[in-house]
Amino acid sequence: MALKLLWTDGSPADDVRLSVRTLFETPVGTVPLDRDFGVDTTIVDLPYDQAAARLHSEYAKKLIKYEPRARVRRVTVSADAKGKVITEVVIGSA
């Protein structure tokens, strides 16, 4: 899955951007002392409309818990010609 982050309201601090990218690119269950950190990567196996809704919810919940300085504005899930899933997440300041 390819992840593309877009910011709606200017450029946030680099630490926020890095924190959000790390959170969204980490599969849930892979951090030894915090198994809830990351996102459920099995969501991308759902049909696009269901995946987009579930990912929006997943990203929003994880930001509230791990990076409260940012909020999800929009999630779009699509696939390229080869079937690779592309997730575009629009983030804004909290």
N, C-alpha and C positions, 0 to 999 in steps of 0.2 A: 504494500500500500504506500503510495506517495502522499506526503502531507505538504500542503501549501498554506502558510499562514499569511493573512492580510490584516492590516491594522486600520481601523476606521477613523481614528481621531488623533492623527499625528504619530510620531515615532516614540514608543514607550522606552523606558530605560532598558539598556542592554540586559540587565539582570532579569527583568520581567520577561523579555523575549526569550532568553535562554531557558529560563525556568519553564515557560509554557511549552516550548519545543521539546525539552527533555521529558516533561510529563506526558505529552501527546505521542511521543515516539517510543515510549517505554511500554512494553506489554505488561498488563496487570499480572501480578504473581511472580515477577522476576526479581524484585528487590527483596533480599533476604530478611531484613528487619522491618519492612513495611510492605506486606504483600498486597495492600490495596493501592499502592502507588502505581500509576500508569493507567492505560485504557484497555478495555476488553477488545482484543483484535479479532475475535470471532464474529463481531458485528458486521464486518465487511463481507461476510458470506451471505448476508440477507439480500433480498431485492433492494434496488437503489433507494426507493422511497422509504422503505422501512429502515434501511441502514442510515439514511440521513437523519431521520427522526431519533433513532436510538443513539447515534453518535452525538447529536446535538445535546441530548440529555446527559450522556456520559461525560462529554467535555465540560458541560456546565457544572455538573456535580463535582467533578475533579478540580475545576478551577476554584470553586467555593472553598473546598477543603485545603488545597495545596497552594493556590496562587490567587488570593482574594483581591489583588490589585488589577485583575483583568476579568472581562466577561465575554462570553460567546455572543456574537450578534447574528451569525448565520453559518450554517454548515451545508455544503453542496457535495454530493457524491456522484461521480461519473466514472466512465471507463474509457480508455483510449482504444485505438483500433486493434490492439493486441490483447485487449481484455484486462489490462492493468488498472486496478482501482485507484482513482485519484480523489483525495478528500481535500476540499478547500474550506478552510475555517477562517471566518472573519471575526477578529477580536477587537474589543474596545476597552478603554480604561473603565475600571469599576466606578 
